[in-house]
Amino acid sequence: MNKRLFVLLVILMSSSLIGLIFVQSFWIKKSVEDKEEQFSGLVSEALNSVTVKINERETKNYFDRYLHAKDSVGELVNSQFKNFFYIDRDVNSNEILLYEHGILEEDYSISSTFFDNPDGSDSTIVKNYTSKRRTSIFKEDFDLDGKGFRLTPLQKVEKIGGISKFDQLAMEELFNSHAKKVPIHQRVSTQEIELLMQRELENRGVDIHFEYGVYSNGLPTKVKSRKFKYSKENIYTAHMFMDMEGSSNFDLLVSFPEKKRFLVGSILGMALLSLLFTLIIVIAYSGAIYQLIKQKQIAEIKTDFINNMTHEFKTPIATINLAVEAIRNPKIIGDPEKVNRYLKMIKDENKRMHAQVENVLRISKLEKNQLDISKDRVDVHDIIEDALTHVELIAKDRGGYVNLHLEAEQSEVLANEMHFTNVLVNMLDNAIKYSIEAPKIEVYTEKVKNYIIIKVQDNGAGMSKAVLKRVFEKFYREHTGDVHNVKGHGLGLAYVKKIIDDHQGDVYAESEKGIGSTFFIKLPLI
């Protein structure tokens, strides 16, 4: 994939993901705000309903007490009757309508058990109003006897009822003026407020704990819940006991300590689903980006591997071709010694190419779990000594050495002898190849708990921390300017890692640039 196209794709995907997360966050925030606004509206309705019901209950109590007092202990002091008339004529039907409205006003002397009089008297004058309404319909006829027009009564309707709405308001104003002198805790109880408030909230689908208190002109009163605390935030207010002008000295305050939890809980299900799906998208996106980067790296490594493999095969192929051409020379074919030398050269180069192909196939089979690795009881020290025989001459040829320090008291493990030998040969071969000067290699073994530790230490070029993290990856080789200064394909240590993992062991390395490297193999003992 083109590098610019890859970068553009990553930027577009990242921008889309960030935008999606922003939209989800905005939606959740907006939902909480909408729920809070809806919650505030419902609470305000409930508060207003509570205060209205409390006020109606108090007014009803006063009316009941008034009627009871009038019927039981009232004494008529004075009475007067007022009558009002209104006449209307219908021209089309020659009918005259007469409206009469009479009000009987009676003054009763009520004992002071009903109201406490500020003047200290033991009685109160209470007015009683009775309303009498009558509607009369007359027919206007012409008198044939020459006496003029006359009225003929057709219908009369009478109704006797209680006081009018206006008079009721006057009575309520009277009650309110007396109620203002009564302490608030005698006008309303905490039980009444709590019961009404809980009922009104439940009717509106708001099931949440609340605290309340009644304030008089901004000051707290005795009427409040046990845990109520005033705070400017999260407080809802409604006026109580308003007079005819709409003013009041008392306010009912309600707070909700668990309001935030209630609001978040109301959208928690949808929010969690939204967050879950967003998280899945983020994980999938991260995985996709990781795989794209990984595949890009693998593609680069494979290209490097093919280049190295081509270079590795080019030399033996050229050597074999030259040897074949030499054998075909009539002067050479008659010389058995030279023919044998060239044939041996062809065999060695062919064996070298075969080994490289086998190395690649072995890694492929390991990845597909197709390599049959049978394990037997073997001695690690014996395998180390056997591996040493494969590389000792190469180390001496470069003027170096391989020293063994086999100090583990117990060294038997369950392993495949051939593959484990290849592992040690690979590690020793790498130590020799990557030594700039004469290779000086030290091999140690020691027992740690139920494990044997094999340590291969060299004085080679060493590795940086970035290289050390990837040294066991397939096809990976450190770039050193000239990619062919050290022969190999980056398969040796990948093979080592696969085999040791199959033996339930562990392999790792420590290195410092310019000083050398130390590789560790950790295997469980029998």
Secondary structure, DSSP 4 states (H G I P E B T S, - for coil): --HHHHHHHHHHHHHHHHHHHHHHHHHHHHHHHHHHHHHHHHHHHHHHHHHHHHHHHHHHHHHHHHHHHHHHH-EEEEEEEEEEEEEEEETTTTEEEEEEEEEEEEEEEEETTSS--TT--SEEEEEEEEEEEEEEEEEEEEETTTTEEEEEEEEEEEEEES--HHHHHHHHHHHHHHHTTS-HHHH--HHHHHHHHHHHHHHTT-----EEEEEETTEEEEEE-TT----STTEEEEEES--TTS--SEEEEEE-TTHHHHHHHHSHHHHHHHHHHHHHHHHHHHHHHHHHHHHHHHHHHHHHHHHHHHHHHHHHHHHHHHHHHHHHSHHHHT-HHHHHHHHHHHHHHHHHHHHHHHHHHHHHHHHTT-S----EEEEHHHHHHHHHHHHHHHHHHTT-EEEEEE--S--EEEE-HHHHHHHHHHHHHHHHHT-SSS-EEEEEEEEETTEEEEEEE--S----HHHHHHTTSTT-----SSTTSS---S-HHHHHHHHHHHTT-EEEEEEETTTEEEEEEEEEB-
